[in-house]
Amino acid sequence: MTRTVWDSSVGKKTVMAVSGLIMLLYLVVHMLGNLKIFFGPGEFNHYAHWLRTLGEPFLHYEWALWIIRVVLVVAVVAHATAAYQLSRRDIRARPSKYVHKKARASYATRTMRWGGIILGLFIVWHILDLTTGTVHPDGFQSGHPYQNVIDTFSTWYGDTIYIVAMLALGLHIRHGFWSAVQTLGAGSRSRDRALKTIANALALVLTAGFLAVPVGVMTGLVS
């Protein structure tokens, strides 16, 4: 039964919708946590430590954080796999170009695939930079996330990578949220305008919220 659902286009779109909404929920929480950097190193570092003690004493140190990470990895892999397979299925279904071109789609729609690739590469870089410290500039300081963020956004390439990725994220959310609610059957003529407004608002707020951190460092507001 599960295999049958997964093999269908509807099943893959449903997996994309559910996994996308899981990631969207995480992004909202993650953005709010990031904005704590404007309250100073004490507040930001305390928040980072709290994430590692979440659920204690029922859960051991960092267990809750690892549970969140595992759920996110599963969501990202499921989302990317379903998107890739749907893309390949779409290409096989129409190997030759249409004689008459379709009406011009929105910029977000036409860049969803490239946006997904950009975000996938960004996730890898972001982990290597601020989680493992593998590519972090000026020496990664475990337990000092505030200073690590300052270091990253004090480099031109750190700012460039992050800004490009967040702009791609905004476009991805704008179209992705709309597609998800349609796939899950939440769309209707009476609700479509409101849902489009929510999609635009989410994309704008999340993009602005995430970009506020590098902009804060670049302008000296966060130092």
Secondary structure as GFF3:
##gff-version 3
##sequence-region A 1 223
A	DSSP	alpha_helix	2	7	.	.	.	ID=ss1
A	DSSP	alpha_helix	9	34	.	.	.	ID=ss2
A	DSSP	three_ten_helix	35	39	.	.	.	ID=ss3
A	DSSP	alpha_helix	41	53	.	.	.	ID=ss4
A	DSSP	alpha_helix	63	93	.	.	.	ID=ss5
A	DSSP	alpha_helix	107	110	.	.	.	ID=ss6
A	DSSP	alpha_helix	112	130	.	.	.	ID=ss7
A	DSSP	alpha_helix	145	152	.	.	.	ID=ss8
A	DSSP	alpha_helix	156	183	.	.	.	ID=ss9
A	DSSP	alpha_helix	192	218	.	.	.	ID=ss10
###
